[in-house]
């Protein structure tokens, strides 16, 4: 598996794949690869205009040889109403979703709040995807999926290792550190992904088997516009220069960085797995199944986060 590349992905004809943040970076590369193998890719993006431009670029690069379809739809993860409207629109046109890639995110931005009053990194990176996955559950349950199961792929980051859960101040109302908040949001992604799989396992041991697999991944250090947006948000011109230099020296190309997400979505990988780059310090290279930090497997914190997320979003899961 250490040499696995996107060339080894199976055909996805007749499959529906939802990718959040599909207009740029890893989401864009994932969209290109899924569509090249025949999938219908629903590009769930905050900006329809930017998503349409990205879809046009994918079509142009394929030079008429694109096997799948691209369906651009608005989905602003900073708005629970937008997430609900996106899912309702999807239900009108689709009977099933085979793969959901919870990919979109923001990184290390100055403190702000979502439409619903959550700290933005926690609200977008975790709560928005929690709500989206829960509302899509019936369409995932209805899918044939990949290898017999629909896939929920949640994109985390090596920054989860710096994250700490503080349930007395999840939204950073008392104090705020932008990198600490990012780390917590990425740790939350993993707590969610693993808890979802535990609940799916429990349901399959009971009266019903949802036929859904939850897998986590991280892209390593990948050169995308996420770093540049972080630098621009900081207002510090030196940070922009530093990020650009770091990306050039340390970052791998996005078409490699997206491989863990593609592997998690299409390869024969167990539910609850953590797919990461297999190269230097797990920051570069082709995908391998590894292990995230001990805090990400804390079942008590996972349960607390699930209960908070359910109450905060108003989204109930049937597992």
C-alpha positions in Angstrom: 0.0 0.0 0.0 3.0 2.4 0.5 3.1 3.0 -3.2 -0.7 3.4 -3.8 -1.7 6.2 -6.1 -4.9 7.5 -7.6 -4.3 5.4 -10.6 -5.4 2.4 -8.5 -8.9 3.8 -7.8 -11.8 1.7 -9.1 -14.3 2.8 -11.6 -17.1 4.8 -10.0 -19.8 4.8 -12.7 -23.2 5.3 -11.2 -21.8 6.5 -7.8 -22.6 9.8 -6.2 -19.8 11.6 -4.3 -20.3 14.7 -2.2 -17.2 16.8 -1.6 -17.2 19.9 0.7 -14.8 22.6 -0.3 -14.6 21.2 -3.8 -13.6 24.4 -5.5 -10.0 24.5 -4.4 -7.0 22.6 -2.9 -7.7 19.0 -1.9 -11.4 19.2 -2.6 -10.6 20.3 -6.2 -8.1 17.5 -6.7 -10.5 15.0 -5.2 -13.3 16.2 -7.5 -11.1 15.8 -10.5 -10.2 12.2 -9.6 -13.7 11.0 -8.7 -15.2 12.5 -11.9 -12.4 11.0 -14.0 -13.6 7.6 -12.9 -17.2 8.1 -13.7 -18.7 9.4 -10.5 -21.2 12.2 -10.2 -19.5 14.7 -7.9 -21.7 17.1 -6.0 -19.4 20.1 -5.3 -20.7 21.4 -2.0 -19.2 24.9 -1.7 -19.8 28.2 0.0 -19.3 30.2 -3.2 -21.2 28.9 -6.2 -19.3 31.3 -8.4 -15.9 29.9 -7.4 -17.3 26.4 -7.6 -18.6 26.9 -11.1 -15.2 28.3 -12.2 -13.5 25.2 -10.7 -16.0 22.9 -12.5 -15.3 24.6 -15.7 -11.5 24.1 -15.1 -12.0 20.4 -14.5 -14.1 20.0 -17.7 -11.5 22.0 -19.7 -8.6 19.9 -18.4 -10.5 16.8 -19.4 -10.8 18.1 -22.9 -14.2 16.4 -23.4 -13.0 13.2 -21.8 -14.7 13.7 -18.4 -16.5 10.4 -17.6 -18.5 11.7 -14.7 -20.8 14.7 -14.0 -20.2 17.8 -11.8 -23.1 19.2 -9.9 -22.3 22.5 -8.2 -24.4 23.4 -5.1 -24.2 26.0 -2.4 -23.4 24.7 1.1 -22.1 27.1 3.6 -20.8 25.1 6.6 -20.9 28.2 8.7 -24.7 28.2 8.5 -26.8 25.3 9.8 -29.7 26.7 7.6 -27.5 26.4 4.5 -26.5 22.9 5.4 -30.2 21.9 5.8 -31.2 23.6 2.6 -28.3 21.8 0.7 -29.5 18.4 2.0 -33.1 19.1 1.2 -32.1 20.0 -2.4 -30.0 16.9 -2.7 -32.9 14.7 -1.6 -35.0 16.2 -4.4 -32.6 15.0 -7.0 -30.7 12.0 -5.6 -31.8 8.7 -4.1 -28.5 7.9 -2.5 -25.0 9.2 -1.7 -22.2 6.7 -1.9 -19.3 8.8 -0.6 -19.3 11.9 1.6 -16.0 13.7 1.9 -16.0 16.1 4.8 -13.1 18.1 3.4 -13.7 21.8 3.7 -12.1 23.8 6.5 -10.6 27.0 7.8 -7.3 27.3 9.5 -5.9 29.5 12.2 -8.0 32.6 11.5 -8.7 35.5 13.9 -11.6 34.8 16.2 -15.0 35.1 14.6 -18.4 33.4 14.8 -20.6 31.5 12.5 -24.1 32.5 11.6 -25.3 30.4 14.5 -22.9 31.9 17.1 -20.2 29.2 17.2 -16.4 30.0 17.0 -15.8 29.7 13.3 -13.0 27.0 13.2 -15.0 24.7 15.5 -18.3 25.6 13.8 -17.1 25.0 10.2 -14.5 22.3 10.6 -16.6 20.2 13.0 -20.1 21.3 13.7 -21.0 22.0 10.1 -19.8 18.6 9.0 -21.5 16.9 12.0 -24.8 18.4 10.9 -24.2 17.6 7.2 -23.4 14.0 7.9 -26.4 13.5 10.1 -28.8 15.1 7.7 -27.4 13.0 4.8 -27.5 9.7 6.9 -30.6 8.4 5.1 -29.1 8.9 1.7 -25.9 7.2 2.8 -27.9 4.4 4.3 -29.7 3.9 0.9 -26.5 3.7 -1.1 -24.7 0.6 -2.5 -21.5 2.4 -1.6 -18.0 1.3 -2.3 -17.3 -2.3 -1.5 -20.7 -2.7 0.0 -20.6 0.3 2.3 -21.2 4.0 1.8 -18.2 6.0 3.0 -18.0 9.0 5.3 -14.4 10.4 5.0 -13.5 13.1 7.5 -10.4 15.2 6.8 -8.3 15.9 9.8 -4.7 17.2 10.2 -1.5 16.5 12.0 -2.4 19.6 14.0 -4.9 17.5 15.9 -1.9 16.5 18.1 -1.9 20.1 19.5 -5.6 20.1 20.2 -7.1 19.9 23.6 -10.8 19.5 24.5 -12.2 22.0 27.0 -15.9 21.4 27.3 -16.4 24.4 29.5 -15.3 26.7 26.7 -15.7 24.9 23.3 -16.3 28.1 21.5 -13.4 30.0 23.0 -15.4 32.7 24.6 -13.0 33.2 27.6 -9.7 33.2 25.6 -8.7 32.5 22.0 -5.6 31.1 20.3 -6.1 30.7 16.6 -3.7 27.7 16.3 -5.0 26.1 19.5 -8.5 26.5 18.1 -7.5 24.9 14.8 -5.9 22.0 16.7 -9.1 21.4 18.7 -11.3 21.5 15.6 -9.1 18.9 14.0 -9.1 16.7 17.1 -12.9 17.1 17.1 -12.9 15.7 13.5 -11.3 12.6 14.7 -13.4 12.2 17.9 -16.4 12.4 15.6 -15.2 10.0 12.9 -14.3 7.3 15.4 -17.4 7.8 17.5 -19.5 7.5 14.4 -17.9 4.2 13.5 -18.5 2.9 17.1 -22.1 3.8 16.8 -22.4 2.2 13.3 -20.7 -1.0 14.7 -23.2 -1.1 17.6 -26.1 -0.6 15.1 -24.9 -3.5 12.9 -24.8 -5.8 15.9 -28.4 -5.0 16.6 -31.5 -5.2 14.4 -30.1 -3.3 11.4 -26.9 -2.7 9.5 -26.6 0.9 8.1 -24.0 -0.2 5.6 -21.9 2.9 6.3 -18.2 3.1 7.0 -16.6 6.1 8.8 -12.9 6.7 8.0 -10.6 9.6 8.9 -7.6 10.9 7.0 -5.0 13.7 6.9 -3.1 15.0 3.9 0.3 15.7 5.5 1.9 19.0 4.6 0.3 19.9 1.3 0.8 23.0 -0.7 -2.7 24.5 -1.0 -4.3 27.9 -0.7 -5.4 27.1 2.8 -2.0 28.3 4.1 -2.2 31.5 2.0 -5.7 32.2 3.3 -4.4 31.9 6.8 -1.6 34.3 6.1 -4.0 36.8 4.5 -6.4 36.6 7.4 -3.5 37.3 9.8 -2.9 40.8 8.3 0.9 40.1 8.7 2.8 40.4 5.4 5.7 38.5 6.8 3.5 35.5 7.6 2.5 35.5 3.9 6.1 35.4 2.8 6.9 32.7 5.4 3.9 30.5 4.4 4.8 30.8 0.7 8.4 29.8 1.4 7.3 26.9 3.6 4.9 25.6 1.0 7.6 25.7 -1.7 10.2 23.9 0.5 8.1 21.5 2.5 4.8 21.2 0.8 3.9 18.3 -1.5 1.6 18.8 -4.4 -2.1 18.7 -3.8 -2.5 15.7 -6.2 -0.4 13.7 -3.8 -1.9 15.3 -0.6 -5.3 14.2 -1.7 -4.4 10.5 -1.9 -5.3 9.7 1.7 -8.8 11.0 1.2 -9.1 9.1 -2.1 -7.8 5.9 -0.5 -10.2 6.2 2.5 -13.1 6.7 0.0 -12.4 3.9 -2.4 -10.0 1.3 -1.1 -10.7 -1.7 1.1 -10.0 0.0 4.5 -11.7 -0.7 7.8 -14.2 1.6 9.4 -12.5 3.7 12.1 -9.1 3.7 10.2 -6.8 6.7 10.0 -5.2 7.1 6.6 -2.1 9.3 6.4 0.9 9.9 4.3 3.5 7.1 4.7 6.6 9.1 4.1 8.8 11.4 6.3 7.1 12.0 9.7 3.8 11.1 8.0 3.8 14.5 6.3 4.7 13.4 2.8 4.2 10.5 0.5 1.6 8.0 -0.5 -1.1 6.8 1.9 -0.8 4.3 4.6 -3.1 3.3 7.5 -1.6 4.7 10.7 -2.7 5.9 14.1 -3.7 9.3 15.4 -2.8 10.5 18.9 -4.2 8.9 22.1 -6.5 11.9 22.8 -8.4 11.2 19.5 -9.4 7.7 20.8 -10.8 9.1 24.2 -14.3 7.6 24.3 -15.5 9.8 27.1 -14.6 13.0 25.2 -16.0 11.5 22.0 -19.4 10.9 23.8 -19.4 14.4 25.3 -18.6 16.0 22.0 -21.3 14.0 20.3 -23.9 15.0 22.9 -22.9 18.7 22.6 -22.9 18.6 18.8 -26.4 17.0 18.7 -27.8 19.7 21.0 -25.9 22.6 19.3 -27.0 21.6 15.8 -30.3 20.1 16.5 -29.3 17.1 14.3 -30.1 13.6 15.6 -28.5 10.5 14.2 -30.4 7.2 14.1 -27.4 5.4 15.6 
